[in-house]
Structures are given as C-alpha cells and as structure tokens.
Amino acid sequence: MPTHVPCGVRIAGSGSAVPDKRLTNEDLSKMMDTSDEWIRQRTGISERRIVDPEKGEGQLSLATAAMKNALDNAGMVGSDLDLIINASVTSEMTCPSNACRISAALDAAPAGAFDVLAACSGFVYAINIADSLIRSGRFKSIGVIGCDAMSTAVDYDDRSVAILFGDAAGAVVLARDEDPGRGCIHQVMEADGRTWPSLYIPRKTEDIPANASPRDARLGTLRMDGREVYKFAVTQFKNVIKESLDATGLTVDDVAQFVCHQSNIRIIESAKEKLGLPDDKVYINIDKFGNSSAGSVGLCFDQLWQAGKIKEGDIVVLVAFGGGMTWSSSVWKV
Ligand code: UT7
C-alpha cells in the first residue's frame, strides 16, 4: 500500500461565462408591476443576464463554457481532469447529471462527474468537497463549476422573485500542490433543513407545504418567501464570516478578498457594516448580474482573478447561503 503524502491544493485556473442577453429593470417594469427605483433600492440590481433557450442556451452551455475558460486559463484540457463537480439547481435533467454532459463536451472521460445540489451555496460546497478529495490523495485535478440558469426556473408572474435572479457560471480548476499549507485552510458546510419551505422548486403538488398560498402551486418554478430568507440570511451571512475568521485566527486585515454570494446588496452591506469589512475587500457585481444562485461566487472569483486582484499567497474567504437553507464558507491560501 503506498503511503499517503500530505498535500495542498492550488487554483490552477479560473473561468466564467454569462449569457449575452440582458434583462434590465426597465424591461421587467414593462412585464410586471415594479419599477427600476424599487428594484435598485431593495436589491442593488440594475440588470441581469438571461439565457436564450431559442439559441440552445441553458445551464449546460453556460457551465461548459465556464469550465472550458477555466481549463484554458490553467493551460489544461478536459482529459487532464480526474473529476468534475457541477453545482446547480437548474441542470436540464436529473439523470444524467450535467457534470457528465460537461465531461462529454470537454472530452474528459474517464474523469468522475457529479452534480451538487446546495442552491446558492453550491459553488462553495463544491470547492470544499474538491479540496478535501485532493487532500485525500485520491484525485489530482478537479474541475469545479457553480452555475445556475435561474431564468429557466423563475416565475415571471411573481415580481418578488423575478426581479432578483439572473444566469451565470463560474469555474475553477483545482490541482494537487506539494505545499500542505496551500488551499482551503478552513471550511464550513452547514444546513438547517427545517427551513426548506422558504425556498423550493416543487415538482408535484405533494411537494408544496400545506400552508402555502395558491400562488405556490406553480410546479417547476422557484417559490420563495423573500422576507423569511432575508431574515435568515442577514444574520447567518455575518455569522459564517465571523466564524471563519475566529476559527483561523485571521483578522479582516489578513484577508485580501471576501468573495460573497450576491444575494441582495442590503444583505452584503449589513455584513460589511457589522464586521467592519472595507469596500475594496468585498467585490460587488450584483448591479450588473443580479443573484445568479450557484453561479455568483464563482463569477465574482473569476472577475477578481482575471483583474489580478487575487494573487498567489493571498488569503481569500468565499461565503454563501441559499435554499435548504444551506450556508458555507471556504477560507483559502491561494
Ligand atoms: O440567494 C438566496 C436566496 N434569496 C435571497 O437572498 C432573497 C432574500 N430576500 C430579498 O432579497 C428580499 O426579501 C426581496 C428583494 C425578495 C424583497 O424585498 P423586501 O424589501 O423584503 O420586500 P417585501 O417582500 O417585504 O415587500 C415589501 C413591499 C410589499 O408591498 P406591501 O405589502 O408593503 O404593500 C410587496 O408587495 O414591496 C412589494 N413588492 C414589490 N414592489 C415593487 C415586492 N416585490 C416588488 C417588486 N416591485 N418587484
């Protein structure tokens, strides 16, 4: 039996993808009773991107493009990967996983492939899983994707949901590194399943909670109690960042970037204020891309990476919460 040599994990490459089609607040105000002013004040969003199914776009095409960009950035090809993890709630089918179809598109066989369902926490869950698998010695390079085409699950008759979500994908290639101090130095993956009725996509009538309103009978579309999610998130988001700093003994000054799920600008601003996080360490792109669920943390990470704002040796904290309810953080020494 070969002995397992402790190892670390490096980020070999990063990529992202967003659809070309823009859906602005003005567009939405023509479709429903809402306004640009209300949306910007309550969410910080001006526009979001959405896939065009008529052009064959969807979760699969977006996730594949992001992974391809991450591989290019790493100077690698699909067959260099030994595992693909795709985090999403909007994969076209439940069988096969979109991870398998991404593998087919990128010629990655016989790499393992599976989807992770953790809603907006999906990318952070997936990167935590991938780091642990590489450290286990079983895998050497893993492609991690967070991607949601939320426009395929949004009920455009429900204004509280329709204004919030957009479509995007972010991806990284993680690779084994000789330095065990490199990679994820602390991770949180938690959930409180009792709160699931705050955010769910029912498939059949039996899935709908007994006390739900008749409007919630729209099968296949996202149902969300925005106020409940907001109340939960505004506390949990701050707590999970604080827990990550306390557990690692790091201070805000030690961290180069807090890469936060773009849920609602008010939730991010509240955490910034309570924890004293400076503007230049909390990247915001919700104004242009909305809340892209599992896509958002990876998209932010990639935009920071491509801009040279995340460099080797930096400490970076990834943080997200979402349906389930789930929450997750991942502290990295890049
Ligand atoms: O990514 C993880 C999952 N989701 C989230 O993080 C979402 C968390 N929640 C939120 O971001 C916010 O709750 C929303 C943006 C969804 C809603 O904002 P809010 O400030 O919590 O609004 P509200 O639901 O408390 O509604 C306030 C008022 C209501 O009218 P009344 O009852 O006060 O007369 C709503 O009917 O605003 C009304 N409203 C709207 N008005 C114009 C709700 N949606 C809209 C809209 N345009 N789109």
Residues whose N, C-alpha, C, O or C-beta is under 5 A from the ligand:
A	BS01	UT7	D33 T34 S35 W38 R42 T43 C120 R159 S160 I163 G226 R227 V229 Y230 S263 N264 N291 F321 G322
